[in-house]
Every structure is written in structure tokens, then in C-alpha cells.
């Protein structure tokens, strides 16, 4: 599907001011070059959500810099994370102070706690998207600033604009008022929004700009609550506090259900599970891949970033792995919720798409819109995803594992399983866009060639193995034997066609390293035999080799991180320029080395991954070699890796402890 912006402009990288200005004028975006960008650094942000599809991003100054309505995949009303010509504000702070002195996520919750210090006192704000995985969706963002000591003046700057380019200012009017209470309303797109506060307000610019203030002494609070038509606006500070407390109790109840997260890495694993679960939509049957859209994966300081994707979608891969990792952590609800979500999809029996809208909509039908120049630091801004109609032949393996785990619990939907199994069978040894979603030549100029990727075939083989087991449990012995035989064909093909110089390469005609093979090592246990251990080890070591090391295969390590592949070698149909360092690849490597028993190396890698987390213990998709965050925020792959590493570490430690105890008992017995 061709985008509205020419492919050549998408692929172009601005290298010199003269060329940049000429390109900007040609694209109708003169004035972008040379601007002083005001968007915050990607790594200085914090994401909150309630697990029902409501998300908001806070900047380091306490401003809500990204908020879409009515759900995360909706239309922006706060856009400070990007650099369009129309700016917004939603900032609750302290008079005379530019930013809080500290921002943290409260333990066992999704509450953002910001500490403000002034010459006259100290205050603390709690910001919550009302609701949690164990409590209903409140459809409301509540902020409450409490003076802890001394005295301060709470201040408010509130200016919303609706539209991807901030086209429509949001105008507020009085809806109703009572004793010490006033509620305001605005039409935002095709929905109503409401806010209440106990602050003293002044309105400007025709009711589109709201400023507030409230002097506070110790133990007194200012609140501001804004939400949709189905929210219950708090009339008093006491009611605002109750909404926050109930949401925190709901998150604590959820954390307490994650009984499998314990031991050395429990703290970061629990926070990772919270970060994952807040990406959920509805009842947790679908999940966003990340909390934002269109943040650049190429460093915007080097030129126009073209790798800017809309991640506010339910990728079958990303969401499937989220469901599986949360289930392993102890979540007892998301597995069945995922199955129920599958059943609602109108086209799943025809073909399981690689991604859907979180509400089940067809991403390919919705298309992809590209707006030049208004993205983060002047990059392109994308809404929708042009990869929605791609073929990626690993895609049934995640649904297959969901079905297999449910079958172990006694739930077998044979019609559904048979439909998915046929799709996996038809994908055997067929070319596709692969795990990394290359943009194919059939859809755009200068696109890449579809290939039969080793990782996709191994993961598809694992799907066939799962389907065989499900058929056997259902008493369908002929089907079970058929799919077991199909699965058995995969690894011989890989060994014959995709092993070069003792390691698994991307594809038969792409003899380079591809980090997606790590996902196959992690998620395809039935595909590998004990004799494959050295092949797995050699491949993982080759991937972890520095890219500067001379050799026939170029390693994927760059500094303290890893690229997915080297763009000039891999040819993804997007750009030949190198990407940022993908944090999940470091995590996947850590897990594979842990599986191989290389504990010290695994822990070193996990330390590198955790080093990419920011002060609120959240991670973006990528980093530059210098440590600056890139890519979309709160990326699911990163947290899945942390959870699985923590779980596997405890299993290995328990096995070592058991072995040591047995050895000690044996020595005692021999001595006696």
C-alpha cells in the first residue's frame, strides 16, 4: 500500500542544511529546518495507564506531552511529545518551579509520583489514569498535588487541541455548578469531555486556555480531574483522592496475583509486568505494542527520521508474547481473554492478520497517513501502519501457544485450531516479510525482496508442533500425525539451507546475522534437539560479537547494545542507514545465554538491558550508542524479556541449589 508521502521522501535522510531546506520546501513544510524543538527527550518521559486502553505520557516538567482520546489509539489532545506548530499543555505544578525535583512510579502501582521543592515548601503530586486490571475503567485522568510541608501555590496550565496536527482547540464551558463545585464540558471530536477542580480558574482565548492557582499549606491539596462522558467527575478533593486510592488498590491486587515473580530479579520483573499490563485494552484480550506512535527509531539529530511507526496496534507477535509472559508471571485472566478476543475477529478463519486494531478492526483497511515535519524533532508523523497486510510467517505460533496452553486446561476449540493449523501449513517454506517486517517491493518503489527467513520458518514449525499436540489431545490422531510430520521437516531445511560458517543466518540467500533467530531459540522448544546446542551457542555468540570485529559475519553488538541487523546487509526496503540499538535484542540474548547455562554472560547482558531503563523504570524501544532513548515508549518486547529472564533465573538457581544439596548429602553419606 503506497503512503501519501512519496517513498523517496520517506527514504531520504537530511544530511546538510542546504539540502534539508530544499527538501522541506519541496514537501510543503518550510520552516521545519532550524526550529528550536521543545519536545522532551524520549528517555525523560513517564507513561501511565489503567490496563483498559487509556494511556498518557508525562514529560520531565510534569506536562502531559502525549494523550489520545478516547483510547490510546485515538486522536491526540496533548501533543508536546511531537513538534507540530500548535502546542498543548496539561501541567499541574508549583509556582516559581520549572519542573519537579523527582519523578517515580509508586511501587506496585501505575501512579506517577512527582516531588516539587520550592523555597517555601515541598509538595507531592500523584497522577493516575483511573482504573486497573482488577477494577473498572474510570476513563479519567486525575492529578492531585499535596503540600507536604511549609506552603506553596499550586498552578495549572491546561490547553488541549484535538487532531494529529492540533487542528482544533478544545473550548470549555460551564456545564453545572453547585456548592463549591463547578463542572466544565467540551466537545472533543465526536465525544464529550468534562473536568472538575478545586483550583481558582481564569479562562482565555475564548475558553480554550485554562489557568489555575491555589495557595496550599501543609496537608492541603489541589486536584484536577478530566475524563470522558462515562466518567464520574469528583466534586471534592476527598473524592479525587478516593479515585486514586481505589486505582492503587486495584493495581496492588493485580501485583499480588503475580505469584511466580520472586527472587533476585523480582523487583524489576514486577515493574515490567505493570508496564506491560497497562498496555492492555478492554478486558486484557488485546494489547498495544507500545504506548506511543511515530517516535523515531533513527537518531533525529542526524537528519530526517524515516523509521517512525504507529505502535498503537495489536501486533499478533507483540501481544501474543505479552499474554504468554504475563501468564507465566501468574496472571490468570489474559490467556482466556486473548482467546475470546480472537473469536471476535471477523477474518481470523480466513487469515489471521499480523496486526489488528486493539478493538479488532482491520489495520490494512484503515491505511497509513504520513504527515511531514510535525513528528518528534521534525520527523515524519505516521498514523496507521502500512505493514498491516504483510505476510509474516511466524505469526500463527503465538496464537498456537495460546491454544495449546488452553488445551492443557481443557479448552479445545477444534474449528478454530484447524483454521489456524491450515494457515501454518500453507506458510511452510514460503517467502514473507519476516519478523522484522521488511517493506516489500510489491508495495513500494525500492522495496525489499520477500524471502524465506529461518526464524519465521522455525517459529511456524513450532506452531505446527503445537497444533499436532492439540489434535492428539482432542483424539484427532490422523491430524496429529500429519502436523507432527510437517513440523519435523522444518529443521532439516534450516540446517541444509540457512547454516553458514556454523551459525544460522537470516535466509538461504541472505547469509548475514539476523537477531530474530533469538526469538526462535526462546519460543520454539520443540524445534531444537540436544545436538543443536552448539549451533545455538555459536549463533548467539556471533550475534553478541562487536560489529567492529573482523570476520566473515558482522556481529550485531554496538557498544552496550545490539542492532536487529545491519541495514546495508539486510536490505529491509526502508533505509540503508543504520538503526538504533534495540533493547529487546539484548534481553533476548540474555535469555538464550541463560538457557545455555552461561550465567555470568547472561547476567551481564541483563545488566546492560536494565541500564537502558529510565528513572521511572520504563524503557523505550531503542537507544543510540551514546545512551539516548529512541523509538516508541514503554515497548512491550523489553518487559517480556525481563519477566522471562527473572523466571528462568529462579528455576536455574533452584536446580543448582538442589544439585548442591544432593552433592552435599552424597559426600556426607560417603564419609559415614
N, C-alpha and C positions, 0 to 999 in steps of 0.2 A: 504494500500500500504506500503510495507516494505521499509524502507530507506536503503541507502548503509552502514550506520553505524549500528552496531548491537544494538538492543533495550536495551540490558543490559548495554552497554556503555552509551547510551543516559540517562538511568535512574541512573547511578552511580554518586555519589557526592564524590568529593575528600575531605577527612577529615584529612589525615595525610600526611606529606611529603613523607614518605616511600611508602605508598600505591599509592600516586599520581604519583611518579616516575615510579613505576611498571606499572601502567595503561598507562602512556604516552608511555613507550617503547612498550608495547603490541599493542598499537594503531598506532605505527609508528610516534609518534610525540614527541620523546625525545628532550629535550631542552626547552620545553614549561615551565616546572616547574622551578621556581626560577628566571625567567626572570624579568627584570625591565620593566614594561609595560609603554608605552609612550602615550597611548590613553588618551584623555581628559576625565574628569568626565562627565557623561551623562548630568548632570544638568548645566554644564558650557558652553553649546553649543547654537547656534542660527541657525534657519532654514530660508532660503529664497526660494521663488518660484515665478512663474508667473501665476499660475492657469491653465496652459496648459500642465502640466506634467513635467516641468523642476524644479528640486529641488537641493539644495546644503546646506550642513551643515558646519558651521564655528566653530572652536574651540576658546577657550579664548585667544589664542595667535594670532588670525587673520588668521590662516591657514585654508584652506578649507579641512576639515577632512573627508568629505563624499560627493562624486559627482559621479553619474552614468550617462552613456550616452547610447543612445541618449536621453532617458527619465528616469524618476525616477526609473522605474522598470528594467532599463538596467544593464549594466556591469560597475563596478567601474573603474574610472581613478584616483580618490583620495580615499585613504583608511585609513587615520590616525585615524579614529574612532575605528578601529579594530587593532589587534596586530599580524598581519602576519609578515613574515620575510622580506618582501620587503616594504619599506616605500615610501611615496609620499610627495610632498609639493606643495602648491599653496598659497604663503604668500606674501602679499604686506604690507610693514611696514616702520618703521623709523629706520635708522642706530643707533645702540647702545641701542635699546629698545627691550625687550623680548616680550612685549605684550601691547595692548592698555590699557589706564587707565579707559576706559569706553566703553561699547557696548550697543547700544539701537536700537530698531526698530523705524524708523521715524514715527510719528503719521500719521494715515490714509494711510499707505503705507506698502509695504513689503521690504523697503530699510533698510539694516543694516548699521547703522552709528557707526563708531569706532573712538574714540578720542585718539590721540597719543600725549604724552608730553615728551619733551627732554630738556636738559639744555639750548639748543639754540632756542627753539621754540615749537610751537604746531601745529598739523595737524589733519585733519579730513578726514576719508575715507567714501565714500558711495559705497556700493556693491549692485548690482541689477541683478536679473535674468530678462532679458529684456522681456517686455510684461506685460499684466494684463488681468483680466477678461473682460475689455472693449476695449482692444487694441490687435492687433495680437501678436502671439507667435514670439519672436525675436530670440529664440534658441541661446542665447548668455549670457555669464556671464561677466558683465562689472564692473571693480573696478577702482575707481578714488580717489586719495589721494591729498588733497589740503592743502597747508601750510596756516594756519590762521594768524600766527604772527611769527616774528623772521625768522629763517631759519632752514631748516632740510635737510637731504638727504633721499629721498625715496629709499627703497631697495626691491628687488624681488627675491624670491626663487621659481622656477617653475620646478617640476619634476612629470610627470604623468606616471602611469603604468596601463595598461589595463588588466583586469582579476580579478576574485574574490580573487585570491591569489597574485595579482600583477605580473602575469607571464610575461607580455610583456611591456618593456619600450617603451614609446612613443618618436619617433625620429622626430625632426623638421628640415625642410629645407626651404630655401627661395623660395617663390612662385613668388613674384613680388616686385619691388621696384620703387619708384619714388621720387619726390622732398620731402625730409623729411619724407618719408613713406616707410615702408617695411612690407610685409605681409608674414607670415610663415605658412606652411602647414604640416600636419602629417596624416598618415593613422592610424586610431584607430578602431580596429576590422575590420568591413567592411564599415566604413564611413570615410569621411574626416573631419578633424578639422582644424581651422585656428585661428591665433592670430595676433593682432597688438598692438603696444605700442609706446610711445614716450620716453621710457627709453633707456639708453645705455646698451647693452646686451653683455654678454660673454657666449659662449656655451662650454660645457664639456661633457665627457663620450659619444662621438660620436653623439652629438646633442640631447641627451636625458635630459641633465641638463642645465637649463637656469637660469642665474643670471643677475640681472639688478640693476642699480642705476641711480639716477637723483637728483642733488642738486636743492633745491627749496627755493625760497624766498617767502615772503608773497603774497598771492593771486595767486600763480602759482601751477600747478597741474601735477601729473604723472598719466597716465592711463594705464590699461592693459585690453584688451577685447579678449575673447576666445569663439568660438562657432562652430556650425556645418556648413554643406555645404550650407544651405539655409539662413544663417545669412549674414547681410551686415556689414562688418568689418569697424569700424570707423577709418578714416585716421588721424584725428587730435583730440586734446583734446576737441575742441568745439563740434565735432560730438559725442564723447563719452559722454559728458555732456548732449547733446540733448537726447540721448537714455535713460539716467537715468531720466531726467525730464519728458519725454513722458510717461515712465512707471509709475512714481509717479502720474502724472495727471490721468492716467488710473485707478489706484487704488483709488484715491480720488473720481473719478466719481462713482466707484463701491460703496464706503462707503456712498456716498450721496444717493444711491438708497436704503439703509437700513433704511428707514424712521421709522420703528417700534422700533428701538433701541434708547431709550431715558430714561431720569430719573436717578435715583441713581446709577444704575449699567451700564450705557450706555458705559462708557469708556472701561471697561474690556470686555463687550459684543461685542463692535465693534472690538477690537483687536482679540477676539476669532473668530469672523466672518472672519476676514482677514486670521487668522491662518488656519481656515477650508477651505476657498476658494482657498488658494494657493496649497491645496492638489488635486485640480481638474485636470482633464486630458481632452485634446481636447476642446470641447465647454462647458464643465462643466456637461456632462451627466454621467460621471463616476468619482470616487474619490478613491485615496489611503486611506487606513485606518490609516496610519501614514507616516512619511517622511523617515523612515529608515527600514532596515531589520535586524533581528537577534541580536538585543541588548538584553542582559539577563534580565529576569524577576526574577530570583533568584539571590541573592547577590553573585557576583563572588568572594568576599573576603572569603566566607565560603567554597568554593570548586568549582568544575566544574559546571558552569551553564548549565542546560539542557533545560530550558524553553526559548528558543531563536527562535523566529518565524519570518518569512518573511511577513511583513505587507504592502509590496508594491503591494497590490492586491486590487481589488474592492470587498469587502465583501458586500453582499446584505444588511446585517443589518447595518453595519457602514455607507456605502454610502447612503442607504435609509434614515437613520436618519440625515445625513449631509444635504441631499437635503431638507428634511422636516424642519429642524431647520433654514436653510438659507432662505427658502421660508417664514417662519414665521417672519424672521427678515426684510423681504422686497425684497429679491432677486426675480425678476420677470422672470428669464430665466431658472433656474436649473430644475424646475419641468418638463417643456416640454422637456428639453434636456435629462432628465432621461428617459422619455417615449420613445423618439427617440432612445436612446441607447438600451433600452430593445428590440425594434423592430429589431435591427441589430443582436441580439444574435441568433445564428443558432439553439440552442437547447431549447429555452425558452418554446415553446409549448409542447415539450416533458417533460421537467422538468427544472424548474428554479433552477439553482445551487446556493449553499450558497455563492460561490465566483466565480469571473471571473478575468482574467487579465483585466487591465483597457481598453485595446483595444478590449475586447470582447473574447479573447482567453480562452481556456479551461484549468483551473489550474490543474485539475486532470490528464489530458493527459500529461502535462509538467513535472509532478512528483516533487520530492523533493530531492535535493542533500545536503548532510551534509559533511562539511569539518572540521575535528577535529583541535582544537588548534589555529586557526587563527582568531577567533572572538574576541570581546571585552574582554580584560583581560584574554585571553586564553580560552574563552568558545568556544563551537562549533559554526560554521557559517553555516546558512541554506540559501539556495536559492530555491524558490518554497515552496509550502505549502501542507503537507500531509493530511490536512483536506479538500482539495478541493472537494472530492467526498463524504463527510459526508452527512447524513440526519439530518437536524436541523429544527424542525417543527414550529418554529416561522417565518421562512424565507419569507413566502408569505405576511405577514402582512404589510411589508414596501412597497412592490410593490402595495398591495391593497390600501393603503392610498394614494399613488401617483395617482393611477387610480381614486380613489374617489374624490380627490381634482380636478383633471382634468375634471371629470364628472360634478362637480359643475360649471365649466367654459364652459360646453357644449361639451367637447370632450369625447366621449364614443366609445371605440373600443371593440365591443361585443365579437368578436372572441378571442381577447387577454384576456379579462376579464374572459370569460368562461373557457379558458385553465388554468388560474391561479386558478380559483374557484375550478375546479376539483382536482387540486393538493392539495389545502387546505382541501377539503372534504376527500381525501384519507389519509391525515395525522392525522385525528382525532383519538385520544387515541392510537396512535402507538408509540412504543419506538424510541428514536433517541439519538443523541449526545448532545442535549440541546444547550442552548445559549452559554455555556462555552466550547463547542467543546471537550468533553471528547474523548480520543483516544480509540476506541472500541477494544475489544478482537478479533473480527473477522479480524482485520487488523494487529495485532501485539501481541507478547507474553506479558503476564501480563497486557493486556489491560483491560479497564473497561467494565462493562455491560451496554448496551443500556437500557434506561429507559423512562417511560412516565412522563416527567417533567411538573410540574404545570405551570411554567412560559411559556413554549413553547406552552402548550395547550391553555392557556388564550390568548396569542398573536395570535395563529391560530384561535381561536374563534372570535377575533376582525376582522381578515381577512374575515371570513365568514360573519360577520355583514356588513362589507364594501361592499362585493360583493352583498349581499342582497339589499342594498340601491342602488347600481349602476343598478342592474337588474330592480328595481322598477322605477328608472328614465328613463330607456330605454323602459318601457312598458312591460317588461317580468315578469308579475305578478306571474306566477307559479314558476319560478326560484326564484323570490324574496321571496316568502313564504317558499320554500324549504330551502334556505340558512339561512333565519331567524330562522327556526325551528332547523337547525343544530347548529347554534350559541347558541341557548338557552339551549342546552344540556351540554355546557362546564362547567359553574359554578356549577351546581348541582353535577357534577362529582368531581370537585375540592373540594367542601365542604364536600362531602362524603368520599373522599379518601386522601386528602392532607392537611387537617386541623388537627393538633395535638397540644394539650395544648393551644388552642385558637389562633394559628398562622398558616400561610401557610408554609409548609415545602417543600423541594425540590421535592419529589416524594413519591408515596404511600409506597415504600419500602426503602426510604432514608429519615428518619424522622429528618433531620437536616436543619439548616438555609441555604438558598441559595439567594444571593443578586440579582440574575437575576429576582426575583419576583418584584423588584422595577421597572424594565423596563415595566413589565406588568401593574403595577399601573399607570405608566405615559402614556403608549401608547395604552391602551385598555379601553377607556372610556365607551364603550357600554357593557362591561362585568360585571361592578360592579353597584350594586344598593345602594340606600341610607342606607339600612340596613347592608351593608358591611363595613361601615365606621370604626366601632370598630375593625373588623378583619384586615383591612388595617393598622389602627393605632397600634394595638398590634404587628403586624408583623414588621412594621418599627421600633418600639421601641425595639423589641427583637434583630433586626439586629444591631441597634446602641448601644446595651449593650456591655460593655467591655468584652473581651474574658475571663478575669480572674474571672468574677462574677460567683459564684456558682449557679447552676440551671440545670434543665433538658435539656435546649437547650443552646449551647455555642454561645454567641454573636460574632459578626464579627468585632467589633471595637477593634483596636490595637493602643493604643496611640491616635494620632490625625488623624488616617486614618482607613481604613477598608479593610479586605481581601474579596475576592469574596465568599469564602467558606473556611472551614478548610480542607486542603488537606487529612489529615488522615481519616477524617469522610466521605468526599465526594467521594473519590476514582475516580480520573479523568483519570487513566491509564497512567499517566506521571511520577509522583513522589509523595511520601508521605510527602516530606519535604514542609514546609510552604512557600507560595509565599510572594512577596512584597505586599504593600498596594496599592490597585487600586484607583487612584484618581477619576475616574468617579463614583465609588460607593458612595463616599462622596457627589458628586454633585447630583446623583440620589436621595439620601436620603434627601438632602436639598429641592429638588423639591417636593418630596412626603410630607414632613412636611409642606411645604408652601401650598400645596393643602389641607392639613388637618387643616389649619389655625393656625399652631404652628409657628408663625412668628419669635419669638426670637430664637427658636431652629434651624429653617431653616437658619437664618442669621449666626448663629454660625458655622454651617456646611459649608456654603458658604465661610465664612472667612477662615476656615481650608483648603478648596479647593484652594482658591486664594493664600494661603500661600505656596502652592507647586509650584507656577509659579516662573520662574527664572527672572533674571534681564531684559531680553528682553520680558517678559510677555508671555512666552511659557511654556508648560508643557509636561513632558514625561508621559508615561502610568502609572508608579508606583513610589513609594518611599519606602525606608526602614523605619522602625520605628524611626531611627535616623535622617531621613530627606534627605538621599542621593537618587538621582534620579535613577530609574531603568526602563527598558523596552524601547520600541521604542519611538522616538521623535515626538513631535507635534501630539499627539494621538487625533483622531477626537472626541471620546466619551467625553473627558474632555470639549472641547469647546461647543459641543452641549448642555451639561448640563448648562454651564454658560449662553448661549443665552436664553434657555428656562426659567431659573430662573429669568433672568432680565426682560423678557417679562411678566411672571406671576406676578412678584413683582409689576410691574406698574399697571396691571389690578386690583390686590387686593388693592393697595393704592388708585386707582381711586374709587373703590367701597366703601372703608372706608370713603374717603372724601365726596362722595355723600351721604352716610348714615349719616355722621356727619352734613352735611348741612341740610338734611331733618329733623334731630332731632332738630337742632337749630331753623329752621323755625317753627317746631311744638311747641317748647317752647315759641317762640315769639307770636304765634297765641293764645296759652292758656293764656299767660299773658295779652294779649289785651282783 
